[in-house]
Amino acid sequence: MTEFWLISAPGEKTCQQTWDKMMAATTRTNNLSTNHKFNIPDLKVGTLDVLVGLSDELAKLDSFVESVVKKVAQYMADVLEDSRDKVQENLLANGVDLVTYITRFQWDMAKYPIKQSLKNISEIISKQVTQIDNDLKTRASAYNNLKGNLQNLERKNAGSLLTRSLADIVRKEDFVLDSEYLITLLVVVPKTGYPDWQKTYETLAEMVVPRSSNLLFEDNDSGLFSVTLFRKAVDDFKHKARENKFTVRDFQYNEEEMKADKEEMTRLSTDKKKQFGPLVRWLKVNFSEAFIAWIHIKALRVFVESVLRYGLPVNFQAMLLQPNKKTLKKLREVLNDLYKHLDSSAAAIIDSAMDIPGLNLSQQEYYPYVYYKIDCNLLDFKV
């Protein structure tokens, strides 16, 4: 499972005892979870008022940073298009996979100096991730515009002969050009209508040049035929062609326009390739930054909540549990039994909730021990 439970409980005589008790309850006989100590350094506590205010601010910051982490991950998947299976190998934190980073978490003293107050550290994270969010919007917008324009041009060059661009199909020699009297039209004819076309095209209007029709291109359903006639017969010809289920394309041969279209497509394609590498690199670096920031917020939240619940001096053990999917409910019960003495009112609520399926206690799950969930499955699709 990619879900982790980050919990804390007060130190008994020592924090090691707290750890040993939890390990005994969850792994010795029943293998409910894989557990790791979660190292939080000696942070500055500050005043009670500040801690209470910070608790709410950190909850909002946690949600915001998680949303940015997911946005960067999802955009990486969008940019990698056909190689979505490669997405996971690009979603790393500090150069290692996410599970390894979380289970071996070490506080980054250089980025988030612990001599600073908790409020300052949370502001550093907030500014950093807001910047990533703003940069992502700018970069994504520029790349999406480029991609959209290229897709529109590609769409024009594909699809049915009734709608697609004909620039890459026709050649100069297919047309009578620069004639005062004659003009070459392009007509889409269903494959089943080829015999009818050959029999009737010369008589659809007066002044059609005999034997002037050539098949220039075919797709699965239709063929593109050229036909030359006098300019003054064009309207009559178009009308009769429509009655016979032949479609005259509105097309004039213009070499400069066609060349400009091709050049635009080449330019967009080259620009997209040029932007792709740096964009993926930016996404990798900033995914890592945002994810690292997110786990530091979880650490801050555990610290603040543990001090508020268990009091001073600071004495608690933070623990990271990776539950086994099949025993989630059992693990909850075991932890509840282990820690219900910490908060009897919470334990009573949980006991009653376990008897009433579907009862949602509140938006925020509350347990007698400090608890935060970390879900590493950050993408909408299964990679």
N, C-alpha and C positions, 0 to 999 in steps of 0.2 A: 504493500500500500504506500501511496505517496502522502498519506496524512500523518501528521505528528501531533501529539498532545504535549504542550509545554506547560509543566505544572511546577508548583513550589509548595513546600511544607516547612514549618519551622524546625530549626535545629533542635535535636534532643540534647543529650549532654554534648554531643558533637554533631556536626552536619553529616559526618560519615555514617553515624548511627541511623539518621533519617534515611540516607541512601540505602543502607543495608536492609532496613525494614521494608522499604518499597520494593527492592529487588526480590526479597524473600516472598513477598505477597504476590508478585506478578510473574516471576520466572521460575522459581525453584521447582514447583510441582506442576504448574499448569500452562506455562509458556504463553501468557496472554499478550506479551509485548516484548519488543527489543528496546532496551533502555540505555541512555547515555547521560552522563552528567553534563549539565549546561553551565558553562563557566561565565559568570557575570562578575566584573571587577568591583572594587570598592568605590562606588559612585558617591558623589556628594548628596547628602539627604535633603538639606534645606529645611524649611518650616512646614508644619502640618498644612497650613493654608495653601501653600504653593503645591504640595503633593496632591491635595484634593482637586485643585484646579487642573493640575497637570494630568491627572488620571483621565479626565474628560477630553482634554486636548489630544492626548496620545491615542485615545480610542478613535477620534476623527482622523488623525494623521495616519493611523494604521490602515483604515479603510481607503484613504486617498492613495497612499503608497502602494497598497495591494492592487488598486485599480490601474495605476501606472505600470506596475510590473506586468500585469496581464495584458495591457495595451501594447507594450513593447514586444512581448512574446507573440501575441496574435499578429502584430504587424510583420514580425520576422517571418511567421508562417505565410502570410499573404505575399511578401516579397519573394520568398524562395519558391513560390508557385509549384512547379512540378517536382521539386525535391523536398516536399514537406517532411519526408522521413528523416531528412538531415536536420530538421529544426531542433530536435532534442539535443543533438551533439553541439549545437551552437548556443544553447541556453545553459551557460555555465556561470558560476559565481567564483571569482578569484581563480579562474582556470580549472576548477574541479566541478563535478556534477553537483546538483543541488542537495541531494541527500547527504553526500560526503561533506559539503560545506556546513550544513545544519548540524550534523552529528559531531563534527569536530570544531564547532564554532569557537572562535577566539575574537574577543573584542578588538576592534581596529583603533589602537591608541593614537595613531597619526591623524586619522580622519576625524575621530570623535574623542578629543582629549578629555580624560576623566577628571582633570583639575577644573574643568568648566562645570557650571551648574547644570542640573538636569534640564532646566528650561532652555538654556543655551544650546545644549546638545540637540534637543528636539527641534530647535529653530534652524540649526545647521542642516539637519536632515530635511526639514520642510523646504528650505530654500533650494537645496541641491535637487530634490525630486521635482519641485515645481519647475525648475530650469529644464530638467530632462523632459517633462511633460510638454512644455512650450516648444522646445526644440523638435520634439517628435511631431507635433502638429505641423510645424513649418516644413520639415523635411518630407513628411508623408504627403502633404498637400502638393508640393512641387513634383514629387515622384509620381503621385496618382494622376496629376494633370498630364504629365508626359506619357504615362502608360495609357491613359484614356484616349489621348489624341492618336497614339499609335494604333490602338485597337480599332478606333473609328476608321482609320485609313485601311487597316487590314481587312475590316469588315467590308469596306467598299470593294476590295479586290477579291472577295470570295462571295459565295452564295449564288443565287440564281442568275441566269443570264438576263432576266427581266429587270434586275436592280443593280447588279454588280458593275464596278468600273470596267470599261472596255479598253482602257489605255494600254494594258500589257498584252492584249489579244490582237489588236489590229496593227497593220503596218501602212506606211505611206502609200505603197503600191496597190493597196486594196481600194483606193479612192480615185475618182476623177476630181482633181483639184483645180482651182483657178479657172473654171469654165463659166462663161456668162450664162450658158443655157442648161448645161447638164449638172446633175448632182447625184452622189451615191448615198443611198440610205442603208441602214443596218436593220435587219428584221429578225426577230426571235420566232422560230417555228418549232412547235412540239414535234418530237421525233415521229410520232404517229402521223403527222401532217406533211412529212417530206414529199410523198408522191403528189398530194394536192398542190403543194407549193410549186413544184416543178411544172405541173400541168397548167397552173393558172396565173403565175406571177406576171407573165407578159401581157395578160389581158385584164389585170385589175384596174388599169387606167390606160388612157391613150398615152402614146409617146414614151412607153417603157422600152429601153434599148434591148433588143432580142439577145438571148443567150448571155446576158450581162450578170447573171446571178452566180455567186460562188459561195460554197460552205467554208466559213473562216474558222469556226471553232464549235466544239460540241461539249456539253456536260451530260449528266445522266438523263436529263429530261428533254433537252431542247438543243437546237442548233442555231448558230448565228450566221445568217446569210447576208451577202451584200447584193444590192440591185441598183442599176443606174437608170435614171429617167430624166425627162425634161423638168426643170424647176416648176413650171406652171402646172404640172400634173401632180405635184406632191400632195396637196390636200385631198384630192380625189383618191389617190392611191392609198393614203393613210386610212381614209374612211372605209374603202372596200377591203383593205387588209384586215381591219378590225372585225368586219362582218364575217370574215373567214377564219377568225381566231389566230391571225398572225399579228404580232406586236411590233410596231415600228419604234425603235429606240430613238430617243431625242439625243442625237450625238453629232457633234461637228468635230472633224479632225483638226486639232490644233497642237502642233508639235511643241510649242513653248509651254503651254499649259500642262501637257502630259509629262514633259521633262521636269517641270517644277514640282508636280505631284510625286514623281519618282524620287527627286532629290529630297523633298520634305520627308518622305518615308525613310530614306537612308539616314537622314540627319537625326530623326527621332529615334530610330533603331540604335544608331551609334551613341546618342546621348543617354539612352536607357542603359546600354551596356557600360558606359563610362560611369554612370551614377550608381550602378548596382553594387559594385565592389565596396566603394567607400560607405554606402548606406548600410550594407550588411555588417561591415566592421563597426560602424557607429552603433548599430542596434546591439551587437554582441557586447561592446564595452559598456553601454548604458543600461542594458539589461542587468549585467553583473553589478553595476553601481546601485541600481534601484533595488535589486534583490537583497544585496548586502545591507542597504539602508533599512529595508523592511524587517530583516531579522534583528537588526540592532533596536528597532522600535519594539519588537516583541520582548527583547531583553529589558529595555527600559520599562515596559508595562509590567513585566513580572517583578522587577525591582520595586517600582512605586507601589504596586498592589500588595506586595509582600510586606513592605514597611507599614502600609496603612492597616493591614489586617493583623500582622503578628507583632507590630510595635518595635520599639528600640530597646537595646542596641540591635543593629542589623544582624540577624541570625536566622538564615533560612537556606535550604538547599533547592536550587532549581534543577529540574530533571526533564529530560526529553524522552517521551515514550513513543515508539512506533507500534501502534496496535496491530494485532493480527485481525484481519477482516472478519473472520468467523466468530471472534470472541469479544466484539466491541461492548456488548451489553454486560457481559460477565466482568470485563475489566472495569467498567463504571462501578459495578456493585462492589468489587474488591476495594477500589480506591475509596468509595464511600464508607465502607466498613473501617478502613484503615484510618481515615481522617475525620470521621463524623464528630469526634470529640472537640474538633476545632471550632465548629459552629453548629450547635444542635438545631437551631431554627432552619438552617439550610438543609441539614440532613433530613429533618422531618418533611420538608417540602419535597425533597427528592424521593423519599420513601413513598409518599402518597402519589407522586407523579408516576412512579414506576407501576403503580396499580391501575392508573387510568391512561390507557394508550391514547396517544394523540393530544394529550394535554400539553399546551405550549406555555411554559411558565412565564416567559417574557422574551423580549427580543434578544436579550443577552443571557446565555446559559450561565447559571450560577451554581457553584459547588462549594463544599466546605473548605476546599483547598483552592489556591490560585490556579486558574486554568485558561490557556489560550490555544486555539487550534492553528496549525500551519498546514495549509494544503499546497503541495508542490505540483498538483495537476493544474497547470495554468492556462491550458488551451481548450478551446471549444470542441476540438476533434480529438479522437484517440490517435496518438502518434504511433 
